[in-house]
Structure formats: C-alpha cells, structure tokens
Amino acid sequence: MSTVHTTHSDSDRSIRRPIRGLAASVLLLVLLLGACTAPNDDSDDTVPTPQPTTASSFEYVDCPSPNIEGVQGLDFAPEVRCGYLTVPENRGDPEGKQIRIFVARASATSDDPKPDPLVMLAGGPGGAGSFEITGKMAAGLNADREVIFVDQRGTHLADPLLKCPEAEQADNDAISIPFLSADATQAQVAANEVCIRRVRDEGFDPAAYNTAENAADFADLRVALGIDEWNVYGVSYGSRLALSYLRDHPEGIRSVVLDSVSPPNVNIAEDWWSAPASSFRAIFEACAAQLSCATTYPNLEADFFATVDRLAATPEVVETTDSAGRPIIVNIDAFPFLYAIIMASERGDASGVPKMIDDMANGDTASTVEAVLALQTPDFFLGLGGWGLALTIFCGESANITTESAYLARSRDVLPEFPEEVFAVQPKQGRLFQQCPVWDVPDRPDLSDPAVSDVDVLLMEGEFDAATAPAWVEAVTPHLSNAQVVEFPFTGHDVLDKSQCAKDVMFAFLDDPSAPVDGSCAAEIELVFTTE
C-alpha cells in the first residue's frame, strides 16, 4: 500500500492515511529499534545550546573558479552569487577565533518567484553544497524559488577546511588488503592521528565542528541575509542537522523537508547495520516478487549469506587495472562485497544487485571488482571532504555515547546470519570504535534530543535505503505534529536525486506545506532487475 503518513496534534500516534486509487504498492519496512539513544545528561556540565550571535556577518565575493580543479562540469554558473558568513568558531567564546561559512545563492529562474527560499543542508557529514549546486540547478530545483547552498563549517570551500586526505588514501589503499584486517584498521587510525594533530597545530578546535554549532550557523545565516522565513531541506546527515536546527532555532523556518532521515535520537554508531539489513531484505523480497528475477535467482537470499560467510573466511584476490590503467590488486573480503551492494542503490539503483550476488556466489568477481573500483575516492577529490566535521559528529554525538558491545549486540540482532568479523567496520567504512579514541572530542549526549515541533514537515524515504533505515522515520514522526511521510518503492538513499516524482512531491509541499501531499506518483516507480 503506497501511503502518505500524517501526524496530527490531537494524537500522539502516527496516523496512516492511504492514498486512494493506487495501482501499485509500497512496502513499509518496520524494524524494531533497539536502545538507540543515550539518556539525556541533566547534570550541571551539560553544554549549553549555541545561540545565534551578533558577531556574525556576511559579505559577497566572486565565486571561486574553478570550483574543483579539473572538474569543469561543477563550476558555478554565472548567475550564482557567492559569499561568506563569518561566525565564531565557538559561540561560547564569541570574541575568539572566527571562521567562514561558504554560501552560494541560485536565484529562481521564474519571472514570478516564490518569496520564501529553500536552503539545502548537505549530508555526509562532510559533504558540501558546492558539490551539489550544479546538479541541483540542472534538475530545476530553483525553478520557482531561490535555492541557497552552504558549505558547512569545516567543509570544502569553508574556511577552514578540516580535511584528511591521509584517511581517504588509507581507505583507497585498503582495496589491496583484506578490508576487515587489523592492518587496514591500524592504517586508518594512524591517518586520523595525523589529521587531528594538523587541525590542532593550525589553531582550530575540532570539538567546535559539531551539529549544535552547525545549526546555529544556519540560524545566523538567515538573519544575515535578511530573510524573514525560509524552507529547509536536509538529506541524510543533513536531515539530522535540519531536525537539530528546527529543535534549537525554529524562528523563521516555514517548512522542513527530510530526505533519508537520520534522527538525532537514533544513535547511528550503534544502529547503523539496521539500514543495510532492511535494504538487503527489501531487495530479496522485490526480486522474489518479480518473475524473471525469481526464476533466474531462485536462491538469492541463501546465496547472499553463504557468499558473505565464504568471503569473510577466504577473500577473493584479483589482479586488474584501475581507471588510469595502472596495475592494482583488489582484495574482496566480505566488507567490500557488502559495500558495493550498499552503495549500488545510493549511487544509482539496485537493478544489478541480484546479478552481482549471483556472480560472486558462482566465483565470478567481475561485477563486484568493477563496483569496488568505482567507489575509490578519485585523486582530484582527495582532501576536499570535511573529514574533521564528520569525525567530530560521529564520535562526539554517537560512538562516544554508546559502547562497542552495544553496537555489536545491535548488529547481531539485525543481521544474525553475518559472521562476527563483518561488524569490525560500520556500513560506510567507519571504524569508529578505534578511530574515536584518537579523534579525542567531548561526548555530546545533549545533542540526542528529538525535535518537537508543529512546523509542517515532509519526510521522504526510499524502500531500498541502505544508509538510513526506513524504520528510523518512526523515531521522528511522534514528535512532529504536522508531519507527512511519502515512501518510494525500489528507491535507495537520497530520494530527491532518484526520481522526478520526488521533486514534484517536494515542490507541491513547498507551495502549500499545510495541504495533504499527493504521493501517488510513487506507485508508478518501477525497477527491472538485471537477469542477463
């Protein structure tokens, strides 16, 4: 049943209202969330919420050219206006070090634009609006209203950029050894030591690059730009940031769109494997329901788990060449195989996943090797991501406020078929319980409170999302009295980029956030699994 879920202020329960006359159905995947949150810290040393400050200021600058060296397709369009918001690194010390947040404004192409802009909160953490603006403009996001893109503190064109090319290179290099090995973990930990030392040697405080300060930056930005009210879109980590922004600084927020939600009250470091678990099973069920897929891969689920077991015990080692024609050894233990599947529905769609599983189950490594090589960070991009922002958030706000034993217990609960060694790495290549003691930042349990609000909120979630579990929506909606949920079948992480339907649903919501959304176009989404 394809549904819009709406929550209302007269009830504490989420009320599901079917969309009538639908020809297809959307499967809502509900996994019981375990103990995913840390208790609130009500002690005297709780860190106060950073407040917007009069110390902030905004100035326009020429847009950087190039945006990314050697990638002309990501250069800023001539009509884009760029600038910097200057804010305190730490709002607890407003007279201390100042940092700059990069902003790019894409004016509406309409002759009669809407008065309320849309501000985009990038995911990651560590992603940047400057990576996304060209694609989003090409997709027409700024057709009817201005869209504002932001490089959050510590990311690409912000000043400073808390980069860590050494850690990204360590992940690249791990392609040639067992990814789950102690050697790979030690290399990643050593790289993090180098990076946090550099951050501190340059005079910056890694602890200040957190979600609370990040949210306050957006509150300051709206005021500095003279915008009375705007709409907020957040994807993945950006949805966590959007909820934190809504919770702490609701002034001037007209509506919120949450895409692939990562709630602050779900500890992602503890519960992360529940997202791939639900994605794998949704793909298996979808294949079984499609005659050609079910006929070609009659034992898909069993073959999958058997292959994970086999690769964990005996990796496949393949000699091949990379995209530049250089010889390279690709070592496929269980994790690279799983990561290729996890990323398939995020980078594109899951149509080739059953074939990839079947190929590997039968000793054909080609499709997995191709996928793994494509996931390497290219040389031109090394050091452009906001690694410091990512580690401070994943460590201080998640890993540090749970335990490795709780993480392992939750992982076994959602994927009991997996061998224990797979859980040495989190689904997005993190080794948080080894990295975080090195990335030494304070614990922030105070940032785990849910957002409680009556602002109109649209949540969009993909059935195949392997990065943020569809079930996590249920951790958000009870606290939002005017929320609507649209689910998208056969769709992975970052719904907005996957279909015109998602864009149309969002545009209609932004035009009238209090009106019931029509998500019926989601029922028309189809996916044919590869069987040749």
N, C-alpha and C positions, 0 to 999 in steps of 0.2 A: 504494500500500500504506500503510494507516494504521499507524503504528508507534509503539511506545514504545522509546526508545533508552536502554540502561542501560550504565553503565561499571562495571567491576569492578576490584578492587585487584590481581588476579592477571594483569592485562594492561594494556599501555599503549595499546591500541587501543580505540576505541569499538565495542561490540558491539551490533548492531541485532537486536532480538528482535521478530518480528511478533506482533501481537495476532491470535489465531485467530478465524475465523468472521466476518470483517467484510464488509459488503455494499458499501462504497464505499472510495475510496482517497484518500490524502493525498499530494500531490506534494511531495517534499523538494527544495527549490531549493538547489543547492550551487554557489556561485560561488567560484572560487579567490581566496583573499585574497592581496593583494599584500603588499609590505613595509609593514605597518601599524603596527609598533611601533618605538619608538626604542630604541637599545641601552641597557642598564642603565648607570647612572652610578655606577661604583665608586670615584670619586675621593673625596678627603678631605672635599670640601664637600657631599657628599650630605646632604640634610636628614633628620634622624632622624625615625622614625615617632612621632607624638604618642601619648603614653601616657595612659590614664585617670588621673585625678588626685583626690586627697583634697580638692582645693579646690572640687569641685563640691558643689552642694546642691539640694534640691528642696522646693518649697512649693506647696500648693494655693491657688488663687484662684478667685473667681467667674468662670464662663465669660463671655467678652465678649458683650455683646448691644447691637446686632446683631453678627453675625459679619462680614457685608459689608453696608454701608449700602444699603438699598433692595432687598435680595435676601432676603426673609423665608424663603424655602424652604431657605436654607443656615444658618439659625440653629441653635445647638446644642440638642439635645433636653434636657429637664430632668434626665434620668438621667445625662448625661455629666458627668464630673468633669474639671476643667481645672487646670493648674498650670504652673509654670516650673522648668526645670532651669537653674541658674546655673553657668557654666563659664568658664575663662579664654578670652579671645579667641584667645590664642596660648599653647599649653601649654609652649612654650619659655620663657615668662615667666609662671609661674603666679601671681605676685603682681601682675601688671599688670592691664590693663583686663579687666573681667568683662562677659560678655554673657549673655542669657537665651534659652533654647530653649523654645518653647511646646509643651505636651503636652495631649492630650485623650484620656481613657480611657472607652471604651464597654464597660460590663460585659456579660457574657454574659446572654442572655435565658433560658437554660435554668436549671432548678432544680438541675441537677447538672452544673455547668460543668467543662470540662477544666482541669487545673491550670496548663497552660503557655499564656500569652497569645501573641497574634500581634501583632508590631509592624510597622507599614506604613511603608515608605521610599518617599516620593513621587518622581515623576520630574521632568523639566524639562531640566536643573536649574533650580531656582527655583520649582517647584511647592510645594504645602503640604498637609499633612494636613487642615488646617482647611477647605480647599476640597472635600475628598473625604468627610469623615466622615458627612455626612447621607445621601449616596447609598449609601455602603457599608453603613450601618446599615439603610437601607430594603431593600437587597438581601439582608439576613440574614447578613452576614459575622460578626456577633457572636452568632450563634445558640447556639453550643456553647462558645465560649471568649471571654474578654475580647480586645478589639482596641484597640491603642494607636496613636493618630495623632500625628504630630510635624510641627511647622513647623520645618524645619531652619534652622540658623544663617543669618541674612540674609533669611529669607522671611517671609511675611505677618504673623503675629502674634508672631514672634520679635522680640527687641529687641537690636540694631537690625534694621530692615527696610532692606536695601540696594536701594532702589527706583530706577527710572529711567523715569518717565513720559515724559520727553522722547524717549527712544529708541523707546518704544512708539508715541508720537504720530508720530514720523518714519516708522515703518512704515505707520501708518494713512494719513498724507499721501501716501505714495508710490503709493497706489492711483490717483492722478490724473496721474502722470507715468510714463514708462517705468521699471519697477521695476529693470531692469538698467542704468539710465543712471548716468553719473558723478554727476549731481546727487543722485540718491537715495542713492548711497554717501556722498557728502560730507555730506549731512544726517544720516545715521546716525552717521558718525564724529564730527561736531560734537556730537551729543547725548551720545555716550559721553564726550567730553571734559568736558562739563558735569557728568555724573553721577559720574565718578571724582573730580573736583575736590570735589564736595559730600561724598562719602564721607570723603575725607581731611580736609577742613575741619571735619567733625564729629568728628574724632579717631579714626576707625576705620581699620584696616589691611586693605585689600581682599585682600591676599595670604593672610590668615588664613582666608578663606572658601573653603576647599578641601576636597577629598574626604577627605584624611587627618584633618583636624580634625573634619570632619563624622562620620566613622566613630567617632572617639574619643568624640564626644558621645553616640552610641548606647551605647557600652560603659559610659560613666559613668551613663547613664540607667537601664540595667538594674540596676546596683548601687544607685543612689539610691532606686529603687522597691522594693528588697528582693526582686527576682525571681530565683530560682535559675537558671531557664533559660526561654528563650522561643523562639518561631519567628519567622523574619524573612522578610518579603515585600518584594520590590523590583521596581518596574516601570520600564522604560526607564532613565533615569539612575539611578533607584533600584536597578536591578539592578547597575549598576557600583558604586554605593555599598555594596550588600549584599555583593558579592564582595570589595571592599576591607575591609569590616568583618570578614568571615569570614577573610580573609588576615591581618589585623593584630591582631584581638582575638577569637579564636574561643571564648574562655571563655563558657559559658552559652548558646551557640547550639545549640538542639536540632535544628533543621532549617531549610532555606532554600528559598524559592520564588522563582524568577527568571522574570519575565514580560517578554517582548520584550527580550531580553538585549542590553546594551551593555557588552562586556567591557573591563576596564581595559587589556588587552593588544591591543586593536584601536584604532588612532588614528582616532577618528571624524572629526576635521577633515580627515584625508587620504582616508578611505574612504567618506565619507557617501553619495555618489551610488550606491554599490553597492546600497543599500537600495531607493531608488525604481526602479533598473534591474531588480532581481529582481521587484519588485511589478508593474511595468508588464508584464513578460513573462508573469508568472503570470496576470494578468488577461486578456491576449490569448489565452493557451492555454485558459483556462477558457471564454472566450467561444466560441472555435473548437470546443470540445467540447460546447457547448450548442446544439442545432439552431436554436432560434429566434434566438439571438444571432448565430450564424454566418451565418444566412440574411439577417438584417437588416443586419449589418455585415460583409460578406464581405472587406473590405479594411481592417479596423480598424487593424492594426499599421502598414501603409503610410500610411494617412490620418493616424495619430497623428504619425509622424515628419515627414511633409510639413507638417502644421499647425504643429509646433514651429518648423520652418525658416521658414515664412511669417510667423509672429508675431514671431520674432526680427528679421526684416528690416523688417516693416511691422505695427506694433501695431494692434489694433482700439481705437478710441476711442468710448465710449458715454456719452451724457448720460442720466442717470436720477435717481432719488431714493434716499436711504438709508432705514434703518428708521424714522427720525424724520420722514420726508417732506421732508428738505432736499435741494435740488439737489446733485448730485455728478457729477463726470466720472470714469469708470472707464477706465483705460488698460490694456489687456490685451496685454502683450508675452508672450514665451514663458514667463517665470517665473510670473506669476500663473495662467496656464493650467495649468502643471505643478503648482503648489502646490495648486490646487483639487483636482486628481486625487490628489495625495499625501495630502491631508487627508480625502478622502472616506471612505477605509477606516479612518481613525483616529477621526473624529468619529461615524461610523455604519457603513455598509457600502459596498461598491463596486458595488452594483447599478446605479447610474445612470452609472457611468464610461463605458461604451461609447457611450451616448447623448450624453453631454457631448462626447466626442471627435468623434462623427459630426456633431453640431450645429455645432461650431466649424469642422470641416472644410468644412461647407457654408455657412459665413457666418452661422450663427445663434448669436449671442453670449449669448442669454438665460440659459441654464443656467449658463454659466461666470460671468457677471456676478452672478447670484444667489449662487453659491457663494463668490465672492471677497468680496462684501459681508458675507456671514455670518461670514467669517473675520476681520473687523475687530475689534480689541480694543474692547469697549464702553466708553463714557465712565466708567461706575461702576467699571470694573476697572483703569483706567489707574493705574499706580503701586502695584499690590498684589502684583505678582510680584517674586521675588527676583533681579532683573537682575544685581546685583553678584556673587552666588554663581554665576550662570550664566556670566558673562564670565570670572571667575577660573578656573573649571574648564575651559571651552572653550579659553581662551588658555593658561594655565599648564600644563595637563595634556594638551593636544592640539595646537593650532595652533602654539604656540611650539616644539614639539619635532619638527616636520616642516618642510617648506618649501612655498611656494605652487606651485613647479614639480612637486614630488612629488604634491601634491593634483591638479593639472591632468592629470598623466600618468595617475594612477589613474582620474580621472573620464572621460578619453577612452577608457581601456581598457574600462570597463564600459558606456559609452554612446557608442560611436564614431559613431553616427548624429547626435548632437546638434551644433549649431553651437557654436563655442568660447565665444561670449559668454554662453551659459546658465550656464557654470560660474563666472561672476563672483559668484554667490550660492550659498551652501550650501543644501541642500534645505529647511531650516527657517528660511529668510530670513536666515541669518547671512552676514555679510561679514567673516569672521574675520581674514583676512589684511590687512585695512585697519583693523578695529576693535582688534585686539590690540596693535599698537604704541602705541595711545592708552591702552588698558587695561593699563598697564605693571605686570605682576606677574612674579615669578620663574618660570623654567622648572622644571617638576617631572617630569622623566623617571623619577624614583624611584617614581612612583605608577603605573607602567605594568606592574608585575609581575603575572602571573596569580595567582589564588587557588588554592593547592594544599591540598586538604582531603579527609578521609574522612567529613565530615559528610554526612548524607543531603540531597540537593538535587533539587528538581523544577524542570525548565525547561519553560515553555510558550511556544510560538512560533506566530504566525499566518502562513499562507502568503502573504497579501497585504501583510504588514508593509512599509510604505514608509519607516519611520523608523529601524528597526534591522533589518538584513538577517538573514533566517533562517540564512544561511550562517555568521553570527557565532557561532552555537551551537557550531560545530566548533572555535572558538578557546577554548572554555571546558571542554568535557567531557573532554579528555585529562588535565586537571589535577584532576578531581573523581572520586575512585574509587568513589563511591556516588551517581552522578547518573542520573536518568531524564528522558527528553525526550518530551513529547507535542506533536504538531503538529496544528494546527487548520486545516482547509481553508476557503477563502473568507473568511478572517478577517484583519483588519488589526492594527494596533498596539494594545497594551493588551488582551490576550486575556481577562483576568478580567472586564472590563466588557462583553464581547461575547456571552456565552452562559452559560446555566445549566450546560452541560456543563463549562466551565472551572472554575466554582465547585465542582461536585460532585467533579471530579478533585482539586482542591486540598484540599477538606475530607477526602476519603478519605486523601490523602497525610499530612495533618497528624495524623490519627488514628493512623496507623501508618507513619511515614516509611520504615522499612526494608522494607516489603512492596512487591511489584510493583504499580504503579499500573495500573488498568484505564481506558485512554483510549478504549475502543471507542465511547463516545458521540460522539466527534469525527467518526466516519464518518457520522453521521446529520445533520451540519450541511449545509444546502443554501443556495443563493443563486440566485435567478432574476434575470437581467439584464433591465433595462427595455428594451422594444423598441417601445413606443408613443410 
